[in-house]
Amino acid sequence: MVIMERVFEIIEDQLHLNGIEITEDSSFKDDLGADSIDLVELVMAFEDEFGIEIAYEELEKKVKTVGDAVEFLREQGADI
């Protein structure tokens, strides 16, 4: 499974977004309604899934959209 598909699935599951369209341009806060607790839970889910460690502060600075998250995970060496 490609990283993008898996990231979409994790986001949908963690944010309980059944039926809401997720795209690369979706903003975590504005479009998907994620708050800071949701983002911490997403970080933990990404770490578990991709076998990497993510500094929340770094993610918060660099990642605003789903596409940003995918690129960030690739930069961090996510196992895909």
Order of alpha helices (4+ residues) and beta strands (2+ residues): alpha-alpha-alpha-alpha
